[in-house]
């Protein structure tokens, strides 16, 4: 008998530049075109998936984006290799059983709701910054299991928020300063500096 219904989910892992984080990629969209960061369990209410993941004692933070989940482990967890099979199996079962990833209704407009989406009241410089982030920065950063969101722009200074594997990763600061800041200054002359807001 052929079982119909939910598709078979496959999960594979990718290392990220941050040794504390691991990216778990699914063959299914989890949160299309968006991302959400749960720095700790107290923030996980909007995501039944994140709440379940926090029940593993070694999970410190959860970041959910298009088709992947980036998990940050606690410092005392020995090695990712010891826990990867357990997490992969959990995600596979959860998604195959139609588990809810994020309840949109429960996301309150909070500081974690930073966005690169251009809105009508953005001025010209902000529009260009957001477009540059969306088109050039986002795809590259997502490959590494993270996200960089626009927070604010004021008198030449762009303030960004680092999420997922980018949060707390030593190399993300170098990327931010040498890569993103350099590109923004070249493409948007009004920008003088790019800074990151810690979560």
N, C-alpha and C positions, 0 to 999 in steps of 0.2 A: 504494500500500500504506500502510495506517495503522500508524504505529509505536506499539506499546504499551509499557508499562513505566513508566519514570520520568516524572513530570509535567514539563511545561515550567516552568522556574523564571524568575520575573522579579525583578529587583533594582532598587530605586530608592534614591536617596540623600536624606538630610535633613541640613540644617545643624544644628549643636548650638550652645548658647551659648558653647562653648569653641572658638575659632578653630583650635586644633590638632587637633580631633577631627571626624570625619565618621561619620554613622550610615548603614549600609547595611542596608536593610530587604528581607527576602525574603517571597515569598507562600507561605511554608512555615514551620512551626515548626522551629526549630533546636535549642532547648534549653528545652522547654516548662516554664513555671513556675519556672525557675531562672535563675541567672546565674553567670558565672565570669569572673574578671579575671586576665589575664596581663600583669603589669607589665613583664616583659621575656622574652626568648626562653628563658632558662634555666628558666622556670616552665611552659613550654608543653607539656611531655611528655604530659599527659592529653588534649590536643586536637590530633589530626592536622590539623584545619583551621587552628588557631592557628599550628602549626609551619610550615605552608605559607605563611601570610600573613607570618610573620616572614622568609621568604626574600626578600621585597621589601625592598630596602635602605632605603626611606624609612619603614618601619613601626616605630614605637617601642613601642607596646603594643596589646594586643588584648583586647576585652571582648565576651563572647558572652552574649546573653540570649534570651528567648522566641523572637522571630522576627527578630532583628537582630544585627548585629555592629557595634560602635563601634571605629573604628581611630584611634589617635593617631599623627600623623606626627612625624618628626624635625624639629627646628627649621630645618635647612638645606634642607628640601624647599621649593621655591619656592611652589607653589600646588596646592591640592587638585584644581583643574580639570584639571591636566596628567595626574594619575594615576587619576582616578575611572574613566574608561572601561576601563582595564586591570584594576582591582580588580573592577569589576562583571562583566566577562567571566569573570575567574577564578572568582568566587563562583558565577556561573551554571553554568559547566562543572563545577565541583567538586560542587555540589549535585545537578545533573542526573545526574551519574555515580554518585550514591549515596555520595559521600565521607562519612567519619565525622566528626561535628562534635566530640563529646566522648566519650571512653571513661570511663564512670562508674567502672569498676573501678580506674582508675589515679589517681583523685582521692584524694590522701591528706588526711586531716584536718589541715589546716594553717591558718595564719592567714587564708588567703583563703577559708576555708570558714565565713565568718560567715553568719548566717541570721536571717531574721525569723520563722521558724516557731516557734510556741509549743510548748514541751516541758513534760512533766509536772512537772519540778522547778522551773519558773519561778515566782517569787512573783507576787502579784497585780499589783504595779506593772509588772513586766517584761512580763507578759501583755498589759496594756493598752498599753504602749509598742509592743510588736511588732504588735498589732492595728492601732494607729493608723498605723504605718509601712506595713503591708501594704495597708490599705484606702485611705489618703489620700495618702501620700507616694509609694509605689512607682509607681502609674499615671502621676503627673505627671512624675516623674524619668525614667521609661522613655521618655516622649515626647521627652525631650531626649537620649536615647542613653546614659543612665547608670543607676546603681543606688546606693541607700543601704542599707547593711546594719547591723543592730544588733550591737554588740560587747559592751557591758557596761553595767550600771547600778550606781552605788554612791553612796549618801548624796545623792540628788538630782541627781547628774550622769549624763546619758546620753552614752555614747560610741558614735559611729557611724563606719562606714567608707565612704568615698566611692569609687565605682568607675566605670569607663568614662569618659564625658565629664565626669562630676562631679569626677574626680580631677584636681587641679591647675587647675581652672577658677576664675578669679577670682569669677565670679558665683555659684558654688555656695556660697561662704562666706556671701554675703549671704542666699541662700535658706535656708541652714542656720540662721543666727542669727535673721533676721527672720521667716522663714516657719515652719520646723519647730519651732524653739525656742518661738516665740510660741504656736503651736497646742498643743504639748505642755503648756506651762505652764497654758494655759486648760483643757485637757481632762483633764490628769493633775496635780492640785495638788502631788503629791509631787516633781515635776520642778522643779529650780531652774536647771539649765543644760544645754545640749546642746553637746558638743564633737565635733570630727572627728579621727579618728586618721589620720594620713598613712600611706599604704601603706608 
